[in-house]
Amino acid sequence: KKNNMSWNGYTNKILAGGLKSAVIYGLQGGLWASSGNPAITAQEVATIVKGFSNPNGLRATNAKVGGKKFIVLQISDTAIYAKGGTDGLCATKTGRCVIVGLYDKTLQAGKANTVVEE
């Protein structure tokens, strides 16, 4: 349990930066941390993770959060950005996990991305 607390420190820091919710999942699956009551499911995170290795596949289906479609705007080797109406998503991939931050219209996309990627 002690290890889990350290990961929650990261997701709490993302919320402190103005985002509404955040999760950390291992690249092979498994929730490591969660803050802010995120709607995103393990399956939806897995779809985003696949987008790093198959960008065109994710662009074709788009990302989903709690069943809501988020249009993929940009995919790089380590980051995916998507928008769902006035809400946004930033996913950052590390060597072992993916960090997904979710934000609403009260935060600019650029600021949200910086918070998640730090």
N, C-alpha and C positions, 0 to 999 in steps of 0.2 A: 504493500500500500504506500510506503514511503516514496517509492519511485514515481507513482502516479501523481503525487502532489507536485513534484517538480515539473511535470508536463503541464499540469493545470496552471502553474505559474505563467507559462507561455500564453495559454489561451486567455487567462485573466488579463494579461498585459495587452493583448489585442483588443479586448473590450474596453480597457482603460484608454486606448487610442481612439475610441469613438465608434468601433464596429458593434453590431448588434449581437453577433454570436460567432463562435469559432470552434473548430474541431481539429484534432490531430489524429490521423489514422496511420498505422504502419502500411508500407507499400504493399505488403502481402495481405492486408486487411487487419482488422482488430482496432478497436477504439482505444487510443492512448489518453486522450483528454478531451473535455468538452466544457464550454462556458457559454452562458447566455441562452440556454434552451433552444439550440438549433433544430430546424426542421429537417435538415439533410439526413438521409439514411445511409447506412453502410453500402448498399447497392449503388446509390447515387455517387458516393465518394469513389467507389471502384470504377464506375464509368468515367469519372474525371481522371483518375490515375491512368486508365487506358489511353486517354487522350494525349498523354505525353509521348507514348510510343506510336500512336495512330491518330495524329492530329486531324486528318481528313474525316476519319470515322466520327470523331466527336463533333466536328463542324457540321456533319450531315445530320446527326441526331440532336445536337445541342446538349447542354447540361441541364439537369433538373435538381431542384431543391424542394423537398416536400411535395413533389409532383408538379411543381410550377416550372415552366420552361425558362431557361436562361440562355440567351443567344450568345454564343462564343464569339468574342471580339478579337482575341489574340491568343496564340499559343507559342511559347518558346520552350527551350529545353528544361527550364525550371519554373515557369509560371504560366498560368492560364487565367485569362480575364473574361468575365461574362456579365451580361446585364439581363435582368428580368423586370421590365417596366422601369420603375424608379429605384429598384433594388439592384445590388451588384454583388459579385463574387470574385474573390481572388484566391487562387490555389497556388501554393508554392511547394515544390518538390525538393526534398533534401535526399541524402544518400539512403536514409532508412524510413522516411515517413513523408506524408503530405499534410500540409497545414492549409485549412480552408477557412477563410474569413468571409463573413456575410455582412453587408451594410445596407443602409437605406439612403433616401435622398438627403438626409441631414449631413452626410459626409461625402466629400468629393472623391471620385474614383482614384485619383493620383495619390491622395493622402491615405486612403484605405490600403492601397497596394503597398505603400511604403511601410505602414504599420505591420502588415502581415509578413512582408519580406525581411524585416529587420531581425 
